[in-house]
């Protein structure tokens, strides 16, 4: 397994005898785990409970690898996971980092992430589901399979639904290939709870349940600033005040999706800013003009005048 060169042998004869000690801090640094966790801190605002669980998982993986090197553990730990939370709370981003973490520690061969939904796994007619599911599993081997809105696999109200066939194949592979594949099931918290109640096979194979909380208004504001900075935009002081007013109003509108809604809103803001700059251009414009978001670019949003409640259109 990768990283075994970092194992410290304190026996008198370094060329023989069992491993007696492992420098976990050295393993942590040289395996690249610190790099993954630091990057997670950089790209994800807030989500402290989630980050704590990821750090705990990283520690478990490091310790299990050390135990295996000493002959204290023979089986690969169960690493299948459940990510529960509302849309836009960072579940896919964390899944990507988890795949990287598992790869660096030698628990998966490739470290890639394959993201699917029910439509990628379940067929429309007899004999269609098994090939679809097996093809997805083949692509995911050596990495992480992320099944979004996993509860849609199970539709007991439809006797002719083929989701159960996909579930049975997944359960078999999760048990028999757990040393070469990690499965993450994701979705809304309440629906995931009901899904596990109805599918004890999944519940018994999921070792790690991580709940993703909604972002606070302040965290969403910081996320917006980070998204804009990545594209070399900045907010004027009045635009910052407008965005601070916008976020809680948007939260109370239907179809709110945390950071995803913020990203959509900023896309519309950039459109308005571009039109404003173009319409007002009289000759050459400088970089500051091209990069600054002003208050009207935000306050023209329908959210400030009732939004969805007024015109029933999606308002971002």
C-alpha positions as CSV (number, residue, x, y, z in Angstrom):
1,X,0.0,0.0,0.0
2,X,1.2,3.5,-0.8
3,X,3.0,5.2,2.0
4,X,4.4,2.1,3.7
5,X,7.9,3.5,3.2
6,X,7.0,6.0,5.9
7,X,6.6,3.3,8.6
8,X,9.2,3.6,11.3
9,X,10.7,0.4,12.7
10,X,12.2,0.8,16.2
11,X,13.6,-2.8,16.5
12,X,17.3,-3.3,17.0
13,X,17.7,-4.9,13.5
14,X,16.0,-2.5,11.0
15,X,16.2,-5.2,8.3
16,X,14.0,-7.7,10.1
17,X,11.2,-8.1,12.6
18,X,7.7,-6.7,12.6
19,X,6.7,-3.0,12.3
20,X,6.4,-1.6,15.8
21,X,5.6,2.0,15.3
22,X,4.2,4.4,12.7
23,X,4.8,8.1,12.5
24,X,1.2,9.3,11.9
25,X,2.1,12.9,11.6
26,X,4.7,12.1,8.9
27,X,2.1,9.9,7.1
28,X,-0.4,12.8,7.3
29,X,2.1,15.2,5.6
30,X,3.7,13.0,3.0
31,X,0.4,11.3,1.9
32,X,-1.0,14.6,0.9
33,X,-3.9,14.4,3.3
34,X,-3.1,17.8,4.8
35,X,-3.1,19.3,1.3
36,X,-6.6,17.9,0.6
37,X,-8.0,19.2,4.0
38,X,-6.5,22.6,3.5
39,X,-8.0,22.9,0.1
40,X,-11.3,21.9,1.5
41,X,-11.1,24.8,3.9
42,X,-10.2,27.2,1.1
43,X,-13.0,26.2,-1.3
44,X,-15.8,25.7,1.3
45,X,-17.1,28.5,3.4
46,X,-18.6,27.4,6.7
47,X,-19.8,23.8,6.9
48,X,-17.8,23.2,10.1
49,X,-19.7,20.1,11.1
50,X,-19.0,18.6,7.7
51,X,-15.3,19.5,7.8
52,X,-15.0,18.0,11.2
53,X,-16.5,14.7,10.0
54,X,-14.1,14.7,7.0
55,X,-11.1,15.2,9.4
56,X,-12.3,12.4,11.6
57,X,-12.6,10.2,8.5
58,X,-9.1,11.1,7.4
59,X,-7.8,10.2,10.9
60,X,-9.6,6.9,10.7
61,X,-8.1,6.1,7.4
62,X,-4.6,7.0,8.5
63,X,-4.9,4.9,11.7
64,X,-6.4,1.9,9.8
65,X,-3.5,2.0,7.3
66,X,-1.1,2.0,10.2
67,X,-3.0,-0.9,11.9
68,X,-2.8,-2.9,8.7
69,X,0.9,-2.4,8.4
70,X,1.3,-3.9,11.9
71,X,-1.0,-6.8,11.2
72,X,-3.7,-5.5,13.5
73,X,-6.3,-5.2,10.7
74,X,-7.1,-7.5,7.9
75,X,-10.2,-6.2,6.3
76,X,-10.8,-2.9,4.4
77,X,-13.0,-0.7,6.5
78,X,-16.5,0.0,5.2
79,X,-16.3,3.5,3.6
80,X,-19.6,3.8,1.9
81,X,-21.3,7.1,2.9
82,X,-24.5,9.1,3.0
83,X,-24.5,12.9,2.4
84,X,-27.8,14.5,3.5
85,X,-28.8,18.1,3.0
86,X,-30.5,20.7,0.8
87,X,-29.3,21.5,-2.7
88,X,-26.3,23.8,-3.0
89,X,-24.7,22.9,0.3
90,X,-21.4,21.5,-1.1
91,X,-22.2,17.7,-1.3
92,X,-20.6,17.2,-4.7
93,X,-17.6,19.3,-3.8
94,X,-17.0,17.3,-0.7
95,X,-17.4,14.1,-2.6
96,X,-14.7,15.2,-5.0
97,X,-12.3,15.9,-2.1
98,X,-13.2,12.6,-0.5
99,X,-12.3,10.7,-3.7
100,X,-9.0,12.5,-3.7
101,X,-8.4,11.7,0.0
102,X,-9.2,8.0,-0.5
103,X,-6.9,7.8,-3.4
104,X,-3.9,9.5,-1.6
105,X,-4.3,7.0,1.2
106,X,-4.5,4.0,-1.1
107,X,-8.1,3.0,-0.4
108,X,-9.1,3.4,-4.1
109,X,-6.9,3.0,-7.2
110,X,-7.9,6.0,-9.3
111,X,-9.6,8.6,-7.1
112,X,-12.1,9.7,-9.8
113,X,-15.7,10.6,-9.1
114,X,-18.6,9.3,-11.2
115,X,-21.8,11.3,-10.5
116,X,-25.2,9.7,-11.5
117,X,-28.9,9.9,-10.9
118,X,-31.7,7.3,-11.2
119,X,-31.9,7.8,-14.9
120,X,-28.3,6.6,-15.4
121,X,-29.0,3.4,-13.5
122,X,-32.6,2.4,-14.1
123,X,-33.9,1.2,-17.5
124,X,-37.3,1.7,-19.1
125,X,-38.0,-2.0,-19.9
126,X,-37.2,-5.5,-18.9
127,X,-33.5,-6.4,-19.3
128,X,-32.4,-2.7,-19.6
129,X,-31.6,-1.9,-16.0
130,X,-28.8,-4.5,-15.3
131,X,-26.6,-3.4,-18.3
132,X,-27.0,0.3,-17.4
133,X,-26.2,-0.2,-13.8
134,X,-23.2,-2.5,-14.5
135,X,-21.8,-0.1,-17.0
136,X,-21.9,2.8,-14.5
137,X,-20.3,0.5,-11.9
138,X,-17.5,-0.4,-14.3
139,X,-16.7,3.3,-14.9
140,X,-16.7,3.9,-11.2
141,X,-14.4,1.1,-10.1
142,X,-11.3,2.3,-8.5
143,X,-13.0,5.5,-7.4
144,X,-16.1,6.9,-5.9
145,X,-19.7,6.5,-7.2
146,X,-21.9,9.5,-6.2
147,X,-25.6,8.8,-6.5
148,X,-27.6,12.0,-6.3
149,X,-31.2,11.9,-5.0
150,X,-30.6,8.2,-4.3
151,X,-34.2,7.8,-2.9
152,X,-35.6,7.9,-6.4
153,X,-34.1,4.5,-7.0
154,X,-36.9,3.1,-4.9
155,X,-40.5,3.6,-6.0
156,X,-42.7,1.1,-4.2
157,X,-45.9,2.7,-5.6
158,X,-45.0,1.5,-9.1
159,X,-45.1,-2.3,-9.3
160,X,-43.5,-2.2,-12.8
161,X,-40.6,0.0,-11.7
162,X,-37.1,-1.4,-12.3
163,X,-35.3,0.5,-9.6
164,X,-35.3,-2.5,-7.3
165,X,-33.1,-4.4,-9.8
166,X,-30.6,-1.6,-9.7
167,X,-30.6,-1.5,-5.9
168,X,-29.9,-5.3,-5.7
169,X,-26.9,-5.0,-8.1
170,X,-25.6,-2.0,-6.2
171,X,-25.9,-3.7,-2.8
172,X,-24.0,-6.8,-4.1
173,X,-21.2,-4.7,-5.5
174,X,-21.0,-2.5,-2.4
175,X,-20.4,-5.6,-0.3
176,X,-18.2,-7.6,-2.7
177,X,-16.0,-4.8,-4.1
178,X,-15.7,-2.5,-1.1
179,X,-11.9,-2.6,-1.5
180,X,-12.2,-1.0,-4.9
181,X,-15.3,1.2,-4.8
182,X,-16.8,3.7,-2.4
183,X,-20.5,4.6,-2.9
184,X,-21.9,7.9,-1.7
185,X,-25.7,8.3,-1.5
186,X,-26.9,11.9,-1.5
187,X,-30.1,13.8,-1.2
188,X,-32.6,15.7,1.0
189,X,-32.3,14.7,4.7
190,X,-35.9,13.7,5.3
191,X,-36.1,11.7,2.1
192,X,-32.8,9.9,2.8
193,X,-34.1,8.9,6.2
194,X,-37.2,7.3,4.7
195,X,-35.1,5.7,2.0
196,X,-32.9,3.9,4.6
197,X,-36.0,2.9,6.5
198,X,-37.4,1.2,3.4
199,X,-34.0,-0.3,2.3
200,X,-32.2,-1.9,5.3
201,X,-29.7,-3.4,2.9
202,X,-28.4,0.1,2.2
203,X,-28.6,1.1,5.8
204,X,-26.4,-1.8,6.9
205,X,-23.7,-1.0,4.3
206,X,-23.4,2.8,5.0
207,X,-20.9,3.4,7.7
208,X,-20.7,7.2,7.6
209,X,-23.7,9.5,7.6
210,X,-22.8,13.2,7.1
211,X,-25.4,16.0,7.3
212,X,-24.8,19.2,5.4
213,X,-26.5,22.3,7.0
214,X,-27.8,25.2,5.1
215,X,-25.5,28.2,4.8
216,X,-26.1,31.3,6.9
217,X,-26.7,34.6,5.2
218,X,-23.2,35.8,6.1
219,X,-21.7,32.6,4.7
220,X,-23.6,33.0,1.4
221,X,-22.4,36.6,1.1
222,X,-18.8,35.4,1.5
223,X,-19.4,32.7,-1.0
224,X,-20.7,35.3,-3.5
225,X,-17.6,37.4,-2.9
226,X,-15.4,34.4,-3.5
227,X,-17.2,33.5,-6.7
228,X,-16.9,37.0,-8.0
229,X,-13.2,37.2,-7.1
230,X,-12.5,34.0,-9.0
231,X,-13.8,35.8,-12.1
232,X,-12.1,39.1,-11.4
233,X,-15.2,41.0,-10.4
234,X,-15.7,43.2,-7.3
235,X,-18.6,44.8,-5.5
236,X,-18.9,48.5,-4.9
237,X,-19.9,49.4,-1.3
238,X,-23.5,50.1,-2.4
239,X,-23.6,46.8,-4.3
240,X,-22.4,45.0,-1.1
241,X,-25.3,46.5,0.8
242,X,-27.7,45.4,-2.0
243,X,-26.4,41.9,-2.0
244,X,-26.7,41.7,1.8
245,X,-30.4,42.7,1.4
246,X,-30.9,40.3,-1.5
247,X,-29.8,37.1,0.2
248,X,-32.4,36.8,3.0
249,X,-35.1,37.8,0.6
250,X,-34.1,35.1,-1.9
251,X,-33.9,32.5,0.9
252,X,-37.6,33.1,1.6
253,X,-38.5,32.5,-2.0
254,X,-39.4,29.0,-3.4
255,X,-36.7,26.9,-5.1
256,X,-33.9,28.3,-2.9
257,X,-30.8,26.2,-3.3
258,X,-28.1,27.8,-1.1
259,X,-24.8,28.4,-3.0
260,X,-26.4,27.3,-6.2
261,X,-29.0,30.1,-6.0
262,X,-26.2,32.6,-5.3
263,X,-24.3,31.4,-8.4
264,X,-27.4,31.8,-10.5
265,X,-28.0,35.2,-9.1
266,X,-24.5,36.3,-9.9
267,X,-24.8,35.1,-13.5
268,X,-27.8,37.4,-13.9
269,X,-26.0,40.2,-12.1
270,X,-23.1,39.9,-14.6
271,X,-25.5,40.1,-17.5
272,X,-27.0,43.3,-16.1
273,X,-23.6,44.7,-15.4
274,X,-22.4,44.0,-19.0
275,X,-25.4,45.7,-20.5
276,X,-25.0,48.7,-18.2
277,X,-21.4,49.1,-19.1
278,X,-22.0,48.6,-22.8
279,X,-24.9,51.1,-22.9
280,X,-22.9,53.7,-21.0
281,X,-19.7,53.3,-22.9
282,X,-18.4,56.4,-24.6
283,X,-15.0,55.5,-25.9
284,X,-12.5,53.3,-24.1
285,X,-13.4,51.8,-20.7
286,X,-10.9,50.7,-18.0
287,X,-10.5,47.5,-16.1
288,X,-12.2,48.9,-13.0
289,X,-15.4,49.7,-15.0
290,X,-15.4,46.3,-16.6
291,X,-14.9,44.5,-13.2
292,X,-17.2,46.5,-10.8
293,X,-20.7,45.4,-9.9
294,X,-22.8,48.4,-8.9
295,X,-26.0,48.6,-6.8
296,X,-28.5,48.8,-9.7
297,X,-27.1,45.5,-11.2
298,X,-28.5,43.8,-8.1
299,X,-31.5,45.8,-7.0
300,X,-33.3,45.4,-10.4
301,X,-33.9,41.7,-9.4
302,X,-37.6,40.8,-9.0
303,X,-36.8,39.5,-5.6
304,X,-36.9,43.1,-4.3
305,X,-40.4,43.6,-5.6
306,X,-42.1,40.4,-4.6
307,X,-40.3,38.0,-7.0
308,X,-41.9,34.6,-7.3
309,X,-44.8,35.5,-5.0
310,X,-45.9,38.2,-7.5
311,X,-45.3,36.9,-11.0
312,X,-44.8,33.1,-10.4
313,X,-41.6,33.2,-12.5
314,X,-38.3,31.9,-11.2
315,X,-36.5,34.9,-9.9
316,X,-32.8,35.0,-9.4
